Structure formats: structure tokens, C-alpha cells
Amino acid sequence: MKKSMLQNCKACEKEISRYSLFCRNCGHPQGSMLALWLMVLFLLLLVAYYIAFCIYGMTLVE
Ligand SMILES: [Zn+2]
């Protein structure tokens, strides 16, 4: 059993999975905010792409 699979919550010190973004016990966001930021960035890109596609589609219709 590798100990690195677990980490302690920064807020309540309870052992939680290393890969969970939030503590199951208290809901405190954990460790790598990088994953969270990547998710936000991906969503922003998706929205930007959608808007660009809509505008491009409108100009094609005219
Ligand atoms: Zn916690």
C-alpha cells in the first residue's frame, strides 16, 4: 500500500484521496488548483469557440 495515494485535508486533517479536488469531510478544496484552473480554461475556450463559431456562421448566411 503506497502512502502517496492519500493526503491529509488541509482544513480538517482527515485522510482523503490524493486525486479528489475537494475534501469529502469538510468540502475544503485540495492540493493542485492547477487541475481546477485547467478545467476553467477549457470551459472558457469552449465558450469562446462556440461564440466564434456562431459569428462565423452568421457571416456565412449573409
Ligand atoms: Zn477536510
N, CA, C, O and the ligand as a Tripos MOL2 file, in Angstrom:
@<TRIPOS>MOLECULE
protein
  249   247    63     0     0
PROTEIN
NO_CHARGES

@<TRIPOS>ATOM
      1 N           0.8540   -1.1980    0.0000 N.3       1 MET1
      2 CA          0.0000    0.0000    0.0000 C.3       1 MET1
      3 C           0.8840    1.2410    0.0000 C.2       1 MET1
      4 O           1.6640    1.4660    0.9260 O.2       1 MET1
      5 N           0.7520    2.0260   -1.0360 N.am      2 LYS2
      6 CA          1.5640    3.2430   -1.1010 C.3       2 LYS2
      7 C           0.8680    4.3650   -0.3470 C.2       2 LYS2
      8 O          -0.3260    4.6140   -0.5150 O.2       2 LYS2
      9 N           1.6350    5.0190    0.4710 N.am      3 LYS3
     10 CA          1.0780    6.0920    1.2810 C.3       3 LYS3
     11 C           0.7380    7.3250    0.4320 C.2       3 LYS3
     12 O          -0.0790    8.1640    0.8120 O.2       3 LYS3
     13 N           1.4010    7.4020   -0.7390 N.am      4 SER4
     14 CA          1.2270    8.5880   -1.5760 C.3       4 SER4
     15 C          -0.1520    8.6470   -2.2270 C.2       4 SER4
     16 O          -0.5140    9.6450   -2.8510 O.2       4 SER4
     17 N          -0.9260    7.5530   -2.0710 N.am      5 MET5
     18 CA         -2.2780    7.5780   -2.6270 C.3       5 MET5
     19 C          -3.2050    8.4440   -1.7850 C.2       5 MET5
     20 O          -4.2800    8.8510   -2.2260 O.2       5 MET5
     21 N          -2.7570    8.7150   -0.5580 N.am      6 LEU6
     22 CA         -3.5960    9.5020    0.3460 C.3       6 LEU6
     23 C          -2.9150   10.8080    0.7120 C.2       6 LEU6
     24 O          -1.6910   10.9300    0.6680 O.2       6 LEU6
     25 N          -3.7200   11.7570    1.0680 N.am      7 GLN7
     26 CA         -3.2000   13.0050    1.6000 C.3       7 GLN7
     27 C          -4.1280   13.4840    2.7040 C.2       7 GLN7
     28 O          -5.2850   13.0710    2.7870 O.2       7 GLN7
     29 N          -3.6020   14.3620    3.5500 N.am      8 ASN8
     30 CA         -4.4340   14.8880    4.6180 C.3       8 ASN8
     31 C          -5.0770   16.1910    4.1900 C.2       8 ASN8
     32 O          -4.4540   17.0340    3.5460 O.2       8 ASN8
     33 N          -6.3350   16.3350    4.5600 N.am      9 CYS9
     34 CA         -7.0430   17.5790    4.2510 C.3       9 CYS9
     35 C          -6.3450   18.7370    4.9360 C.2       9 CYS9
     36 O          -5.9290   18.6380    6.0900 O.2       9 CYS9
     37 N          -6.2240   19.8380    4.2050 N.am     10 LYS10
     38 CA         -5.5170   20.9920    4.7620 C.3      10 LYS10
     39 C          -6.3250   21.6820    5.8470 C.2      10 LYS10
     40 O          -5.7830   22.4180    6.6720 O.2      10 LYS10
     41 N          -7.6380   21.4330    5.8360 N.am     11 ALA11
     42 CA         -8.5040   22.1080    6.8050 C.3      11 ALA11
     43 C          -8.7890   21.2360    8.0250 C.2      11 ALA11
     44 O          -8.6460   21.6870    9.1610 O.2      11 ALA11
     45 N          -9.1990   19.9650    7.7850 N.am     12 CYS12
     46 CA         -9.6340   19.1310    8.9130 C.3      12 CYS12
     47 C          -8.6940   17.9630    9.1800 C.2      12 CYS12
     48 O          -8.9450   17.1800   10.0970 O.2      12 CYS12
     49 N          -7.6090   17.8200    8.3980 N.am     13 GLU13
     50 CA         -6.5750   16.7980    8.6250 C.3      13 GLU13
     51 C          -7.0640   15.3780    8.4020 C.2      13 GLU13
     52 O          -6.3560   14.4320    8.7470 O.2      13 GLU13
     53 N          -8.2350   15.2000    7.8450 N.am     14 LYS14
     54 CA         -8.7520   13.8680    7.5820 C.3      14 LYS14
     55 C          -8.0860   13.3210    6.3270 C.2      14 LYS14
     56 O          -7.8250   14.0670    5.3830 O.2      14 LYS14
     57 N          -7.8080   12.0040    6.3140 N.am     15 GLU15
     58 CA         -7.1850   11.3780    5.1580 C.3      15 GLU15
     59 C          -8.1780   11.2550    4.0100 C.2      15 GLU15
     60 O          -9.2580   10.6870    4.1710 O.2      15 GLU15
     61 N          -7.8070   11.7890    2.8570 N.am     16 ILE16
     62 CA         -8.6590   11.7130    1.6710 C.3      16 ILE16
     63 C          -7.8120   11.2930    0.4850 C.2      16 ILE16
     64 O          -6.5830   11.2760    0.5630 O.2      16 ILE16
     65 N          -8.4730   10.9550   -0.6140 N.am     17 SER17
     66 CA         -7.7640   10.5450   -1.8180 C.3      17 SER17
     67 C          -6.9380   11.7030   -2.3690 C.2      17 SER17
     68 O          -7.3430   12.8640   -2.3050 O.2      17 SER17
     69 N          -5.7880   11.3630   -2.9030 N.am     18 ARG18
     70 CA         -4.8700   12.3610   -3.4440 C.3      18 ARG18
     71 C          -5.4660   13.0540   -4.6710 C.2      18 ARG18
     72 O          -5.1070   14.1860   -4.9950 O.2      18 ARG18
     73 N          -6.3670   12.3650   -5.3370 N.am     19 TYR19
     74 CA         -6.8800   12.8830   -6.6010 C.3      19 TYR19
     75 C          -8.2120   13.6140   -6.4790 C.2      19 TYR19
     76 O          -8.7470   14.1110   -7.4700 O.2      19 TYR19
     77 N          -8.7410   13.6770   -5.2660 N.am     20 SER20
     78 CA        -10.0050   14.3960   -5.0890 C.3      20 SER20
     79 C          -9.7340   15.8890   -4.9880 C.2      20 SER20
     80 O          -8.8020   16.3210   -4.3090 O.2      20 SER20
     81 N         -10.5580   16.6670   -5.6700 N.am     21 LEU21
     82 CA        -10.3640   18.1140   -5.6750 C.3      21 LEU21
     83 C         -10.8560   18.7370   -4.3820 C.2      21 LEU21
     84 O         -10.3580   19.7710   -3.9370 O.2      21 LEU21
     85 N         -11.8710   18.0680   -3.7760 N.am     22 PHE22
     86 CA        -12.4150   18.6150   -2.5430 C.3      22 PHE22
     87 C         -12.4250   17.5660   -1.4440 C.2      22 PHE22
     88 O         -12.5310   16.3720   -1.7230 O.2      22 PHE22
     89 N         -12.3150   18.0000   -0.2150 N.am     23 CYS23
     90 CA        -12.3780   17.0850    0.9200 C.3      23 CYS23
     91 C         -13.7880   16.5290    1.0510 C.2      23 CYS23
     92 O         -14.7730   17.2650    0.9930 O.2      23 CYS23
     93 N         -13.8650   15.1880    1.2310 N.am     24 ARG24
     94 CA        -15.1840   14.5650    1.3780 C.3      24 ARG24
     95 C         -15.8060   14.9230    2.7170 C.2      24 ARG24
     96 O         -17.0250   14.8790    2.8770 O.2      24 ARG24
     97 N         -14.9640   15.2750    3.6760 N.am     25 ASN25
     98 CA        -15.4460   15.5270    5.0260 C.3      25 ASN25
     99 C         -15.9490   16.9660    5.2020 C.2      25 ASN25
    100 O         -17.0530   17.1870    5.6990 O.2      25 ASN25
    101 N         -15.1260   17.9400    4.7910 N.am     26 CYS26
    102 CA        -15.4940   19.3320    5.0580 C.3      26 CYS26
    103 C         -15.6660   20.1450    3.7760 C.2      26 CYS26
    104 O         -16.1040   21.2940    3.8350 O.2      26 CYS26
    105 N         -15.3260   19.5690    2.6120 N.am     27 GLY27
    106 CA        -15.5320   20.2730    1.3530 C.3      27 GLY27
    107 C         -14.4620   21.2890    1.0160 C.2      27 GLY27
    108 O         -14.6130   22.0710    0.0770 O.2      27 GLY27
    109 N         -13.3850   21.2800    1.7770 N.am     28 HIS28
    110 CA        -12.2960   22.2110    1.5260 C.3      28 HIS28
    111 C         -11.5550   21.8250    0.2380 C.2      28 HIS28
    112 O         -11.1910   20.6610    0.0720 O.2      28 HIS28
    113 N         -11.3260   22.7800   -0.6760 N.am     29 PRO29
    114 CA        -10.5950   22.4740   -1.9130 C.3      29 PRO29
    115 C          -9.1630   22.0510   -1.6250 C.2      29 PRO29
    116 O          -8.4890   22.6300   -0.7730 O.2      29 PRO29
    117 N          -8.7000   21.0130   -2.3630 N.am     30 GLN30
    118 CA         -7.4160   20.4110   -2.0440 C.3      30 GLN30
    119 C          -6.3450   20.6450   -3.1030 C.2      30 GLN30
    120 O          -6.6280   20.8680   -4.2800 O.2      30 GLN30
    121 N          -5.1120   20.5830   -2.6330 N.am     31 GLY31
    122 CA         -3.8990   20.4750   -3.4290 C.3      31 GLY31
    123 C          -3.8650   21.2710   -4.7210 C.2      31 GLY31
    124 O          -3.9080   22.5020   -4.7240 O.2      31 GLY31
    125 N          -3.7860   20.5300   -5.8170 N.am     32 SER32
    126 CA         -3.4940   21.1630   -7.0840 C.3      32 SER32
    127 C          -4.6650   21.9750   -7.6030 C.2      32 SER32
    128 O          -5.6460   21.4260   -8.1030 O.2      32 SER32
    129 N          -4.5520   23.2840   -7.4780 N.am     33 MET33
    130 CA         -5.5440   24.1600   -8.0850 C.3      33 MET33
    131 C          -5.3350   24.1830   -9.5950 C.2      33 MET33
    132 O          -6.1580   24.7030  -10.3470 O.2      33 MET33
    133 N          -4.2160   23.6090  -10.0160 N.am     34 LEU34
    134 CA         -3.8770   23.5540  -11.4390 C.3      34 LEU34
    135 C          -4.9640   22.8300  -12.2210 C.2      34 LEU34
    136 O          -5.3690   23.2840  -13.2910 O.2      34 LEU34
    137 N          -5.4360   21.7080  -11.6910 N.am     35 ALA35
    138 CA         -6.4820   20.9400  -12.3620 C.3      35 ALA35
    139 C          -7.7460   21.7780  -12.4820 C.2      35 ALA35
    140 O          -8.4310   21.7530  -13.5040 O.2      35 ALA35
    141 N          -8.0400   22.5190  -11.4250 N.am     36 LEU36
    142 CA         -9.2240   23.3770  -11.4140 C.3      36 LEU36
    143 C          -9.0890   24.4790  -12.4540 C.2      36 LEU36
    144 O         -10.0310   24.7770  -13.1880 O.2      36 LEU36
    145 N          -7.8990   25.0830  -12.5060 N.am     37 TRP37
    146 CA         -7.6520   26.1520  -13.4660 C.3      37 TRP37
    147 C          -7.6960   25.6300  -14.8990 C.2      37 TRP37
    148 O          -8.1900   26.3100  -15.7980 O.2      37 TRP37
    149 N          -7.1890   24.4450  -15.1040 N.am     38 LEU38
    150 CA         -7.2270   23.8390  -16.4330 C.3      38 LEU38
    151 C          -8.6710   23.6180  -16.8690 C.2      38 LEU38
    152 O          -9.0150   23.8140  -18.0340 O.2      38 LEU38
    153 N          -9.5050   23.2100  -15.9260 N.am     39 MET39
    154 CA        -10.9110   22.9810  -16.2110 C.3      39 MET39
    155 C         -11.5940   24.2840  -16.5890 C.2      39 MET39
    156 O         -12.3640   24.3350  -17.5470 O.2      39 MET39
    157 N         -11.3070   25.3430  -15.8280 N.am     40 VAL40
    158 CA        -11.8870   26.6620  -16.1010 C.3      40 VAL40
    159 C         -11.4330   27.1700  -17.4680 C.2      40 VAL40
    160 O         -12.2220   27.6950  -18.2530 O.2      40 VAL40
    161 N         -10.1260   26.9960  -17.7300 N.am     41 LEU41
    162 CA         -9.5540   27.4310  -19.0070 C.3      41 LEU41
    163 C         -10.2090   26.6910  -20.1700 C.2      41 LEU41
    164 O         -10.5130   27.2840  -21.2060 O.2      41 LEU41
    165 N         -10.4220   25.3860  -19.9830 N.am     42 PHE42
    166 CA        -11.0390   24.5630  -21.0100 C.3      42 PHE42
    167 C         -12.4640   25.0310  -21.2870 C.2      42 PHE42
    168 O         -12.8810   25.1080  -22.4430 O.2      42 PHE42
    169 N         -13.2060   25.3410  -20.2340 N.am     43 LEU43
    170 CA        -14.5790   25.8140  -20.3890 C.3      43 LEU43
    171 C         -14.6060   27.1560  -21.1070 C.2      43 LEU43
    172 O         -15.4450   27.3870  -21.9780 O.2      43 LEU43
    173 N         -13.6780   28.0440  -20.7340 N.am     44 LEU44
    174 CA        -13.5950   29.3500  -21.3770 C.3      44 LEU44
    175 C         -13.2980   29.2030  -22.8650 C.2      44 LEU44
    176 O         -13.8890   29.8920  -23.6960 O.2      44 LEU44
    177 N         -12.3800   28.3000  -23.1920 N.am     45 LEU45
    178 CA        -12.0320   28.0410  -24.5830 C.3      45 LEU45
    179 C         -13.2390   27.5180  -25.3570 C.2      45 LEU45
    180 O         -13.4780   27.9000  -26.5020 O.2      45 LEU45
    181 N         -13.9910   26.6390  -24.7050 N.am     46 LEU46
    182 CA        -15.1740   26.0500  -25.3200 C.3      46 LEU46
    183 C         -16.1990   27.1410  -25.6410 C.2      46 LEU46
    184 O         -16.7700   27.1710  -26.7320 O.2      46 LEU46
    185 N         -16.4220   28.0370  -24.6730 N.am     47 VAL47
    186 CA        -17.3830   29.1260  -24.8510 C.3      47 VAL47
    187 C         -16.9010   30.0710  -25.9540 C.2      47 VAL47
    188 O         -17.6860   30.4850  -26.8070 O.2      47 VAL47
    189 N         -15.6140   30.4070  -25.9340 N.am     48 ALA48
    190 CA        -15.0410   31.2920  -26.9380 C.3      48 ALA48
    191 C         -15.1710   30.6760  -28.3290 C.2      48 ALA48
    192 O         -15.4970   31.3640  -29.2970 O.2      48 ALA48
    193 N         -14.9140   29.3860  -28.4130 N.am     49 TYR49
    194 CA        -15.0100   28.6720  -29.6790 C.3      49 TYR49
    195 C         -16.4500   28.6740  -30.1790 C.2      49 TYR49
    196 O         -16.7040   28.8490  -31.3710 O.2      49 TYR49
    197 N         -17.3890   28.4780  -29.2560 N.am     50 TYR50
    198 CA        -18.8110   28.4480  -29.6010 C.3      50 TYR50
    199 C         -19.2550   29.8060  -30.1410 C.2      50 TYR50
    200 O         -19.9460   29.8800  -31.1570 O.2      50 TYR50
    201 N         -18.8520   30.8890  -29.4510 N.am     51 ILE51
    202 CA        -19.2210   32.2400  -29.8700 C.3      51 ILE51
    203 C         -18.6200   32.5490  -31.2380 C.2      51 ILE51
    204 O         -19.2910   33.0930  -32.1150 O.2      51 ILE51
    205 N         -17.3330   32.1910  -31.4110 N.am     52 ALA52
    206 CA        -16.6560   32.4270  -32.6800 C.3      52 ALA52
    207 C         -17.3590   31.6730  -33.8130 C.2      52 ALA52
    208 O         -17.5130   32.1860  -34.9220 O.2      52 ALA52
    209 N         -17.7770   30.4560  -33.5100 N.am     53 PHE53
    210 CA        -18.4510   29.6310  -34.4980 C.3      53 PHE53
    211 C         -19.7900   30.2430  -34.8830 C.2      53 PHE53
    212 O         -20.1620   30.2380  -36.0560 O.2      53 PHE53
    213 N         -20.5190   30.7740  -33.8950 N.am     54 CYS54
    214 CA        -21.8190   31.4220  -34.1390 C.3      54 CYS54
    215 C         -21.6440   32.6340  -35.0390 C.2      54 CYS54
    216 O         -22.3860   32.8060  -36.0070 O.2      54 CYS54
    217 N         -20.6600   33.4800  -34.7220 N.am     55 ILE55
    218 CA        -20.4080   34.6800  -35.5050 C.3      55 ILE55
    219 C         -20.0010   34.3110  -36.9270 C.2      55 ILE55
    220 O         -20.4540   34.9170  -37.8980 O.2      55 ILE55
    221 N         -19.1450   33.3130  -37.0270 N.am     56 TYR56
    222 CA        -18.6900   32.8430  -38.3340 C.3      56 TYR56
    223 C         -19.8660   32.3070  -39.1550 C.2      56 TYR56
    224 O         -19.9570   32.5460  -40.3590 O.2      56 TYR56
    225 N         -20.7560   31.5870  -38.4890 N.am     57 GLY57
    226 CA        -21.9460   31.0500  -39.1530 C.3      57 GLY57
    227 C         -22.8670   32.1460  -39.6530 C.2      57 GLY57
    228 O         -23.4320   32.0430  -40.7420 O.2      57 GLY57
    229 N         -23.0180   33.1960  -38.8580 N.am     58 MET58
    230 CA        -23.8870   34.3050  -39.2450 C.3      58 MET58
    231 C         -23.3550   35.0210  -40.4600 C.2      58 MET58
    232 O         -24.1140   35.3980  -41.3530 O.2      58 MET58
    233 N         -22.0450   35.2100  -40.4960 N.am     59 THR59
    234 CA        -21.4520   35.9090  -41.6390 C.3      59 THR59
    235 C         -21.5380   35.0790  -42.9010 C.2      59 THR59
    236 O         -21.5610   35.6260  -44.0040 O.2      59 THR59
    237 N         -21.5850   33.7580  -42.7540 N.am     60 LEU60
    238 CA        -21.6960   32.8980  -43.9170 C.3      60 LEU60
    239 C         -23.0980   32.9620  -44.5350 C.2      60 LEU60
    240 O         -23.2500   32.8460  -45.7510 O.2      60 LEU60
    241 N         -24.1200   33.1460  -43.6890 N.am     61 VAL61
    242 CA        -25.5050   33.1730  -44.1330 C.3      61 VAL61
    243 C         -25.7960   34.4270  -44.9610 C.2      61 VAL61
    244 O         -26.5670   34.3900  -45.9200 O.2      61 VAL61
    245 N         -25.1630   35.5340  -44.5720 N.am     62 GLU62
    246 CA        -25.4550   36.8060  -45.2350 C.3      62 GLU62
    247 C         -25.0780   36.7800  -46.7150 C.2      62 GLU62
    248 O         -25.2610   37.7750  -47.4160 O.2      62 GLU62
    249 ZN        -11.4190   18.4100    5.2480 Zn       63 ZN63
@<TRIPOS>BOND
     1     1     2 1
     2     2     3 1
     3     3     4 2
     4     3     5 am
     5     5     6 1
     6     6     7 1
     7     7     8 2
     8     7     9 am
     9     9    10 1
    10    10    11 1
    11    11    12 2
    12    11    13 am
    13    13    14 1
    14    14    15 1
    15    15    16 2
    16    15    17 am
    17    17    18 1
    18    18    19 1
    19    19    20 2
    20    19    21 am
    21    21    22 1
    22    22    23 1
    23    23    24 2
    24    23    25 am
    25    25    26 1
    26    26    27 1
    27    27    28 2
    28    27    29 am
    29    29    30 1
    30    30    31 1
    31    31    32 2
    32    31    33 am
    33    33    34 1
    34    34    35 1
    35    35    36 2
    36    35    37 am
    37    37    38 1
    38    38    39 1
    39    39    40 2
    40    39    41 am
    41    41    42 1
    42    42    43 1
    43    43    44 2
    44    43    45 am
    45    45    46 1
    46    46    47 1
    47    47    48 2
    48    47    49 am
    49    49    50 1
    50    50    51 1
    51    51    52 2
    52    51    53 am
    53    53    54 1
    54    54    55 1
    55    55    56 2
    56    55    57 am
    57    57    58 1
    58    58    59 1
    59    59    60 2
    60    59    61 am
    61    61    62 1
    62    62    63 1
    63    63    64 2
    64    63    65 am
    65    65    66 1
    66    66    67 1
    67    67    68 2
    68    67    69 am
    69    69    70 1
    70    70    71 1
    71    71    72 2
    72    71    73 am
    73    73    74 1
    74    74    75 1
    75    75    76 2
    76    75    77 am
    77    77    78 1
    78    78    79 1
    79    79    80 2
    80    79    81 am
    81    81    82 1
    82    82    83 1
    83    83    84 2
    84    83    85 am
    85    85    86 1
    86    86    87 1
    87    87    88 2
    88    87    89 am
    89    89    90 1
    90    90    91 1
    91    91    92 2
    92    91    93 am
    93    93    94 1
    94    94    95 1
    95    95    96 2
    96    95    97 am
    97    97    98 1
    98    98    99 1
    99    99   100 2
   100    99   101 am
   101   101   102 1
   102   102   103 1
   103   103   104 2
   104   103   105 am
   105   105   106 1
   106   106   107 1
   107   107   108 2
   108   107   109 am
   109   109   110 1
   110   110   111 1
   111   111   112 2
   112   111   113 am
   113   113   114 1
   114   114   115 1
   115   115   116 2
   116   115   117 am
   117   117   118 1
   118   118   119 1
   119   119   120 2
   120   119   121 am
   121   121   122 1
   122   122   123 1
   123   123   124 2
   124   123   125 am
   125   125   126 1
   126   126   127 1
   127   127   128 2
   128   127   129 am
   129   129   130 1
   130   130   131 1
   131   131   132 2
   132   131   133 am
   133   133   134 1
   134   134   135 1
   135   135   136 2
   136   135   137 am
   137   137   138 1
   138   138   139 1
   139   139   140 2
   140   139   141 am
   141   141   142 1
   142   142   143 1
   143   143   144 2
   144   143   145 am
   145   145   146 1
   146   146   147 1
   147   147   148 2
   148   147   149 am
   149   149   150 1
   150   150   151 1
   151   151   152 2
   152   151   153 am
   153   153   154 1
   154   154   155 1
   155   155   156 2
   156   155   157 am
   157   157   158 1
   158   158   159 1
   159   159   160 2
   160   159   161 am
   161   161   162 1
   162   162   163 1
   163   163   164 2
   164   163   165 am
   165   165   166 1
   166   166   167 1
   167   167   168 2
   168   167   169 am
   169   169   170 1
   170   170   171 1
   171   171   172 2
   172   171   173 am
   173   173   174 1
   174   174   175 1
   175   175   176 2
   176   175   177 am
   177   177   178 1
   178   178   179 1
   179   179   180 2
   180   179   181 am
   181   181   182 1
   182   182   183 1
   183   183   184 2
   184   183   185 am
   185   185   186 1
   186   186   187 1
   187   187   188 2
   188   187   189 am
   189   189   190 1
   190   190   191 1
   191   191   192 2
   192   191   193 am
   193   193   194 1
   194   194   195 1
   195   195   196 2
   196   195   197 am
   197   197   198 1
   198   198   199 1
   199   199   200 2
   200   199   201 am
   201   201   202 1
   202   202   203 1
   203   203   204 2
   204   203   205 am
   205   205   206 1
   206   206   207 1
   207   207   208 2
   208   207   209 am
   209   209   210 1
   210   210   211 1
   211   211   212 2
   212   211   213 am
   213   213   214 1
   214   214   215 1
   215   215   216 2
   216   215   217 am
   217   217   218 1
   218   218   219 1
   219   219   220 2
   220   219   221 am
   221   221   222 1
   222   222   223 1
   223   223   224 2
   224   223   225 am
   225   225   226 1
   226   226   227 1
   227   227   228 2
   228   227   229 am
   229   229   230 1
   230   230   231 1
   231   231   232 2
   232   231   233 am
   233   233   234 1
   234   234   235 1
   235   235   236 2
   236   235   237 am
   237   237   238 1
   238   238   239 1
   239   239   240 2
   240   239   241 am
   241   241   242 1
   242   242   243 1
   243   243   244 2
   244   243   245 am
   245   245   246 1
   246   246   247 1
   247   247   248 2
@<TRIPOS>SUBSTRUCTURE
     1 MET1         2 RESIDUE 1 A MET
     2 LYS2         6 RESIDUE 1 A LYS
     3 LYS3        10 RESIDUE 1 A LYS
     4 SER4        14 RESIDUE 1 A SER
     5 MET5        18 RESIDUE 1 A MET
     6 LEU6        22 RESIDUE 1 A LEU
     7 GLN7        26 RESIDUE 1 A GLN
     8 ASN8        30 RESIDUE 1 A ASN
     9 CYS9        34 RESIDUE 1 A CYS
    10 LYS10       38 RESIDUE 1 A LYS
    11 ALA11       42 RESIDUE 1 A ALA
    12 CYS12       46 RESIDUE 1 A CYS
    13 GLU13       50 RESIDUE 1 A GLU
    14 LYS14       54 RESIDUE 1 A LYS
    15 GLU15       58 RESIDUE 1 A GLU
    16 ILE16       62 RESIDUE 1 A ILE
    17 SER17       66 RESIDUE 1 A SER
    18 ARG18       70 RESIDUE 1 A ARG
    19 TYR19       74 RESIDUE 1 A TYR
    20 SER20       78 RESIDUE 1 A SER
    21 LEU21       82 RESIDUE 1 A LEU
    22 PHE22       86 RESIDUE 1 A PHE
    23 CYS23       90 RESIDUE 1 A CYS
    24 ARG24       94 RESIDUE 1 A ARG
    25 ASN25       98 RESIDUE 1 A ASN
    26 CYS26      102 RESIDUE 1 A CYS
    27 GLY27      106 RESIDUE 1 A GLY
    28 HIS28      110 RESIDUE 1 A HIS
    29 PRO29      114 RESIDUE 1 A PRO
    30 GLN30      118 RESIDUE 1 A GLN
    31 GLY31      122 RESIDUE 1 A GLY
    32 SER32      126 RESIDUE 1 A SER
    33 MET33      130 RESIDUE 1 A MET
    34 LEU34      134 RESIDUE 1 A LEU
    35 ALA35      138 RESIDUE 1 A ALA
    36 LEU36      142 RESIDUE 1 A LEU
    37 TRP37      146 RESIDUE 1 A TRP
    38 LEU38      150 RESIDUE 1 A LEU
    39 MET39      154 RESIDUE 1 A MET
    40 VAL40      158 RESIDUE 1 A VAL
    41 LEU41      162 RESIDUE 1 A LEU
    42 PHE42      166 RESIDUE 1 A PHE
    43 LEU43      170 RESIDUE 1 A LEU
    44 LEU44      174 RESIDUE 1 A LEU
    45 LEU45      178 RESIDUE 1 A LEU
    46 LEU46      182 RESIDUE 1 A LEU
    47 VAL47      186 RESIDUE 1 A VAL
    48 ALA48      190 RESIDUE 1 A ALA
    49 TYR49      194 RESIDUE 1 A TYR
    50 TYR50      198 RESIDUE 1 A TYR
    51 ILE51      202 RESIDUE 1 A ILE
    52 ALA52      206 RESIDUE 1 A ALA
    53 PHE53      210 RESIDUE 1 A PHE
    54 CYS54      214 RESIDUE 1 A CYS
    55 ILE55      218 RESIDUE 1 A ILE
    56 TYR56      222 RESIDUE 1 A TYR
    57 GLY57      226 RESIDUE 1 A GLY
    58 MET58      230 RESIDUE 1 A MET
    59 THR59      234 RESIDUE 1 A THR
    60 LEU60      238 RESIDUE 1 A LEU
    61 VAL61      242 RESIDUE 1 A VAL
    62 GLU62      246 RESIDUE 1 A GLU
    63 ZN63       249 GROUP 0 **** ****
